[in-house]
Amino acid sequence: GRHFPAQARVFPLGFQRITGPEVMWIARSARKAFRPLWSSGPCGSGSRAGAGPLCGGSLNDRTCDRRRMHHRSAFGAPIPLVKPGQDTVKGLRAPVVYTRISQRGLVGSCSTLVGKTGSDDDVPSKKKKPTPKTTPSDSDSGGATTTHAFQAETKRLLDIVTNSLYTDKEVFVRELVSNASDALEKCRHFYLANGEDPGLLTVDIKTNEADGTFTIVDTGLGMTKSDLQNNLGVIARSGSKEFVETLSGGGGDSSGSVAESTKNIIGKFGVGFYSAFMVAEKVDVYSSIGDGVGHKWSSTGDGKYTISQCAIGDGENESPTRGTKITLQIKESDKQLAVSSWAVESVLKKYSAFVSFPVMLNDKKTNAIEALWRRKENEVTDEDATAFYRFIGTNASVTDNFAFRLHFSADAPLTVRALLFAPTDNPERGFGGSQSGNNNESGVSLYSRRVLIQQNARNVLPSFLRFVRGVIDCEDVPLNISRETLQDSALVKKLGEIISKRVIKWLTEKAKKEPEKYNAWYAKLGVFLKEGVCGDESYLYKDLLVPLLRFESTNVVSNKDDKVSKDKDNAGNNTKDETKKQTASVTSLDEYVARMPAHQSEIYYLVATGGRKQAERSPYLEAMHARGFEVLFLYAHVDEFVMQHVRSHRGKQLCSAEAAEFDELGDESKEEEKDASSIGAKDGTALSAPVMQTLCDWFATEALAGKVTGVSTSSKLTATPALLTGHEPEAMRRYRAMLTMMADENTSAKLNELQNASALELNPKHAIVKGIEALRKSGDAKKMRVAKLVAEQVFDNARVAAGALDDPREMVGRIHDILEIALQNETPGTKRVTT
């Protein structure tokens, strides 16, 4: 069977290539040969003239005697009829030449052709009924399933690998250095396994700006001609991966050089070499295995390559004695990136700073810092750790230092090596702010087998740990083919959880072993831990983070207070320690609970954004002092949100001192309360309950009409005339203020109504409350007016103490009136000016 121009193979007639009249003769002969087939309807499926083969398989099929009887051609032999494209036992295809000829547009169908050019003998004696044309079926007659291999368009595949795989062109340096490192690792293993010295193992890079070339040389094992064909001529075939699989499957000592070699091998995809074509017009590879024979592999990235022998030596077109040299002819547009010494050096320090072997750039070593995370903690000095921290730190200066460092390693469920640092200062303070502007990024760099995968790795650590600096090296991390992003999100999440919990445990250990150092660190970076308590992933880490929180409290004496007391005791004696900056001590929730008296059921806190002095003067502490309860002081605006997320600790609910409710004090406590109240009361007597009820009604309906939801007698106060209750928390006030600035007039009015939803409690033993009651009952209109002014001022004072007065300017006029009345009483001759 020959290939005709119509690309159809027919029964073996021994014809050469034909055209014109010969094609017509074949068509007429074919019609004669298949005349019995056209007339044998029962054996065909929709048989008709010109329809082509009707039966699949061979005409010698014994399952159909009639078919075997009728299907004999004019040539006197059975004709194997098969589906077009399906080979018979003899490798022949169905005689469908007329169909293929018709498709090529040379002639019409066989029946049409015979009708026009054939003789009477070629025409059937019986006129046939015309039937509609059909196309031969594409389904196998026997329903057999065939297996086929995918095909690839090599030039297009190489173009994709070269131009569509990597984000940045600079990674070609990383890929070539990684390949060279793998070659050196294979060489090291080979020689050590045979008890020999591999010699000097280095990666040497030369850039030539004048010639526009980039050359990288390794002293590895080198490659033969077949190695060049198999490794460079086959895309996605990784020799490094095969090396690892060979070592892993060969048994032996897994803890010796075999295990070390498998861990140090970087490549596994077999496409990194082709990244060179991103910046190169032509790539030449010179290689020798040390047998005195060198070979040159050359390609322009157009889907073809050449291999030829080359000389051994140090010349431009010569192969090294043992190893591989790759020379890139850099494109004009990429010369600044690929042949500039400083540009290549920056890429080497970014991606390949911790490669196992020396990397030389123009005779200068670029990887001088060792991969300290591969060493044990006791083998790393503070000086080495500091230099490493400054090298890997984002925007780190030569004076930056760290507070704590963590060496972490694990082999299950993932193989992880990490060296992490907690910086001394908040990295997001100052002009720089967040190092990336994205809370999903961190200060941790992700490596795989000493090669950088992601700087400021995303989604590895939760956002509240973005202050952590350091390196995480995971051999099992799932990478995409460009080794720039992570693939298996579930595995990456597992890696993040392992590291995160270990970091929190590490900080917990430091808080116990070095409390003073931890407290100083927490004062600057504690906001990140608070974010973790309130953040999206608080359900994972909240219980671990809460013990790390630190607060000042009423029972913790500050160092500053100690200094003041020492100054009083040692007047005139100034010591060196007293001149140092003093800071207040802090306590944890665990320590707070341990100090709680038996009758205390809740953990109390007070928000005082003005600092400790403001907190200590709060009227809400009076009831706590009277009962001997400790109160935590919260100075940051976010602290109240933190407490709302914590809710409880060790079975104790957290409660704001402003919202606390208490039972009546016992006799002993009442005596203490009576002594304390002497500051603000002239005597220990209190207004009676009926009198207080009347006074409270007057406050609610006349003096403060529409400003409060109710007025009642307080059992909490000792030295303050009144306090606000039921008001919105400080955090909600700030949120309302922010919404008010952005809202329209109607919405602002509704938001402002929220600040009126509060009640007032009066201290029946305080002199001011008694004075208001006396003026109110005097019957004198002027005195009654003064009573109303004082009542309004008492209410505003309570709002100020609660932090609920948004604009204090509204009470300035009233204060002037009260001062004027007070001065008139002291100087009766002074004439009052009505305001």
Helices and strands as residue ranges (DSSP letters): H 21-33, H 35-39, G 41-43, H 65-70, H 97-104, H 110-117, G 120-122, H 154-163, H 171-193, E 203-208, E 213-218, H 225-227, I 228-232, H 239-249, H 257-264, G 272-278, E 280-289, E 294-299, E 305-310, E 322-330, G 332-334, H 335-338, H 341-351, E 359-361, E 364-365, G 372-374, G 377-379, H 382-392, E 402-410, E 416-423, E 443-448, E 451-454, G 463-465, E 469-474, H 489-513, H 515-534, H 538-545, G 546-548, E 552-553, H 559-569, G 577-579, H 589-595, E 602-607, H 612-616, H 621-627, E 631-634, H 639-646, E 648-649, E 652-656, H 667-676, G 677-679, H 689-698, I 699-703, E 711-713, E 722-725, H 730-742, H 745-752, G 753-756, E 759-762, H 767-776, H 781-802, G 808-811, H 812-826
